[in-house]
Amino acid sequence: MALTARLREDFDLALCHPRDAAALMDAFDAVVVRNSGPVLAHREAYAAFRERALALGTRVYNPLHGRGDMAGKGTSSN
């Protein structure tokens, strides 16, 4: 909450479901992926978002390399 409140002071924000992220990101300068654990239940939507962000060169924080929650707690990506 503090992060989004602070970002709203200087940027337009859209907080959205993983299924909507790819469609919305063209209207924004950057994407912040927060609480990435929920994407585990929407892997296809996250994959589409990731593919589109990489193709467009969209600035994304956290990185799209798939470590941590986005890959699953028990998954290692070396």
Backbone bond lengths (Angstrom), bond angles and torsions (degrees), N, CA, C in turn:
res aa  C-N    CA-C-N  psi(-1)  N-CA   C-N-CA  omega(-1)  CA-C   N-CA-C  phi
1 M - - - 1.444 - - 1.516 110.85 -
2 A 1.317 118.89 -43.24 1.459 120.68 -178.75 1.526 110.63 -64.33
3 L 1.337 116.70 -38.57 1.463 119.92 179.00 1.520 111.11 -62.40
4 T 1.322 117.39 -50.23 1.459 119.28 -178.55 1.524 111.39 -66.38
5 A 1.315 118.13 -36.31 1.471 120.35 177.58 1.515 110.13 -62.45
6 R 1.308 117.22 -43.51 1.466 121.10 179.74 1.525 111.06 -66.76
7 L 1.315 117.55 -44.52 1.462 120.85 -179.91 1.529 111.63 -62.88
8 R 1.324 116.75 -35.48 1.470 120.88 179.85 1.526 112.54 -62.81
9 E 1.320 117.01 -21.26 1.464 120.00 178.43 1.528 111.39 -65.08
10 D 1.332 116.98 -27.76 1.463 121.04 -175.14 1.525 115.23 -124.31
11 F 1.323 117.63 -12.52 1.462 120.86 -174.10 1.517 111.55 -136.41
12 D 1.331 116.16 154.98 1.460 121.27 169.71 1.525 107.13 -79.94
13 L 1.316 117.03 133.12 1.464 121.46 -178.52 1.511 110.98 -121.23
14 A 1.319 115.32 148.30 1.461 121.95 169.38 1.521 106.24 -130.71
15 L 1.307 116.57 116.63 1.458 121.05 174.73 1.515 105.94 -94.94
16 C 1.316 116.28 123.23 1.461 117.43 -171.49 1.521 112.17 -144.23
17 H 1.299 113.33 166.71 1.456 123.80 175.90 1.535 108.14 -72.34
18 P 1.341 117.76 148.69 1.463 119.61 178.60 1.534 114.01 -52.98
19 R 1.333 117.75 -29.52 1.471 119.98 -179.93 1.525 112.41 -68.98
20 D 1.328 117.60 -19.45 1.465 121.54 -176.76 1.520 113.84 -101.27
21 A 1.309 118.08 -11.54 1.468 121.73 -171.92 1.528 113.16 -60.49
22 A 1.316 118.91 -46.08 1.465 120.76 -177.37 1.517 111.89 -62.58
23 A 1.315 116.70 -38.61 1.468 120.35 -178.65 1.527 112.20 -71.82
24 L 1.310 117.85 -29.41 1.460 121.16 -175.92 1.525 114.39 -89.46
25 M 1.322 118.21 -23.37 1.458 118.86 -168.11 1.518 115.09 -66.61
26 D 1.311 119.79 -20.66 1.469 121.02 178.17 1.523 112.11 -63.33
27 A 1.312 117.93 -23.78 1.463 122.04 -177.12 1.528 112.82 -88.17
28 F 1.341 117.61 2.86 1.460 120.53 -174.63 1.519 110.64 -129.65
29 D 1.331 116.18 158.32 1.462 122.49 -179.60 1.519 113.37 -80.18
30 A 1.314 116.80 -26.99 1.460 121.31 -177.00 1.519 109.24 -154.18
31 V 1.319 115.25 164.57 1.464 122.04 178.47 1.520 107.65 -126.07
32 V 1.323 116.20 133.26 1.459 121.91 173.77 1.521 106.84 -112.49
33 V 1.321 116.54 120.28 1.462 121.30 178.28 1.518 106.94 -95.70
34 R 1.328 115.80 111.15 1.456 121.37 -179.89 1.514 109.64 -111.97
35 N 1.323 115.40 151.67 1.467 120.04 177.59 1.518 110.23 47.44
36 S 1.316 115.27 57.24 1.461 120.64 -171.03 1.523 114.57 -68.78
37 G 1.316 118.72 -11.53 1.466 120.84 178.03 1.516 114.03 -52.91
38 P 1.352 118.85 -40.19 1.466 119.35 -179.86 1.531 115.13 -59.91
39 V 1.319 118.80 -20.20 1.467 118.35 179.08 1.520 111.64 -66.79
40 L 1.335 117.31 -17.80 1.453 120.07 178.91 1.525 111.33 -60.30
41 A 1.321 116.91 -29.21 1.462 121.01 178.29 1.532 111.79 -85.97
42 H 1.319 117.02 -3.65 1.468 122.30 -177.33 1.522 109.55 -137.51
43 R 1.316 115.67 50.80 1.471 120.79 -175.03 1.524 112.88 -59.44
44 E 1.317 118.15 -38.96 1.467 120.84 -179.24 1.535 110.54 -65.20
45 A 1.321 116.84 -43.88 1.466 121.16 178.82 1.522 110.38 -65.61
46 Y 1.328 117.46 -41.50 1.458 120.36 178.64 1.523 110.69 -65.29
47 A 1.331 117.11 -40.08 1.463 120.45 178.24 1.525 110.68 -61.96
48 A 1.328 117.39 -40.87 1.469 121.02 177.83 1.526 110.70 -64.63
49 F 1.335 116.64 -42.86 1.461 121.03 176.84 1.523 110.37 -61.08
50 R 1.321 116.46 -48.26 1.466 121.97 -178.10 1.522 110.78 -60.18
51 E 1.323 116.24 -46.67 1.465 121.26 -179.92 1.527 110.90 -60.48
52 R 1.320 116.52 -45.06 1.471 121.10 -179.02 1.529 111.12 -66.80
53 A 1.329 116.89 -42.83 1.467 120.64 179.28 1.526 111.07 -62.00
54 L 1.315 116.85 -42.98 1.464 120.19 178.60 1.528 111.15 -65.86
55 A 1.315 117.59 -41.88 1.467 121.65 -179.40 1.529 111.80 -64.58
56 L 1.325 116.26 -37.52 1.466 120.77 -177.88 1.529 113.13 -87.62
57 G 1.319 116.75 -10.76 1.457 119.85 -176.12 1.520 112.40 71.31
58 T 1.328 116.95 27.26 1.459 121.91 -179.98 1.524 110.07 -65.36
59 R 1.309 115.80 135.27 1.468 120.07 176.34 1.518 107.97 -72.63
60 V 1.319 115.69 124.03 1.464 121.45 -177.99 1.530 109.05 -129.30
61 Y 1.314 115.19 131.73 1.452 122.19 172.31 1.525 105.56 -126.45
62 N 1.177 119.09 121.31 1.442 141.59 8.08 1.526 110.02 -76.59
63 P 1.338 116.71 155.31 1.461 120.76 -176.50 1.526 112.57 -56.71
64 L 1.322 115.09 155.82 1.478 121.33 -176.34 1.525 113.64 -91.13
65 H 1.311 118.61 16.70 1.465 119.75 -178.27 1.520 113.01 -73.18
66 G 1.344 118.18 -9.70 1.460 120.57 171.65 1.503 116.38 85.37
67 R 1.308 118.67 18.69 1.466 120.39 176.41 1.524 109.98 -83.02
68 G 1.306 116.25 167.12 1.459 121.22 174.56 1.510 113.11 69.48
69 D 1.338 116.04 -141.38 1.457 122.34 -173.55 1.517 112.99 -57.55
70 M 1.328 118.23 -37.41 1.461 120.57 -176.33 1.521 111.99 -65.06
71 A 1.318 116.36 -26.84 1.461 120.41 179.44 1.516 111.47 -96.23
72 G 1.318 117.42 -9.48 1.466 121.42 -175.47 1.506 109.99 99.83
73 K 1.299 117.19 139.97 1.466 121.69 -175.32 1.524 113.01 -58.33
74 G 1.313 116.78 -33.50 1.447 119.78 -177.04 1.513 113.93 -91.64
75 T 1.312 118.24 7.02 1.459 122.23 -175.33 1.510 110.28 -102.66
76 S 1.298 116.38 134.66 1.456 121.66 175.45 1.511 108.58 -111.38
77 S 1.317 117.35 137.77 1.469 120.00 177.37 1.513 108.05 -124.47
78 N 1.321 116.45 88.25 1.466 122.13 -179.83 1.483 110.50 -90.74
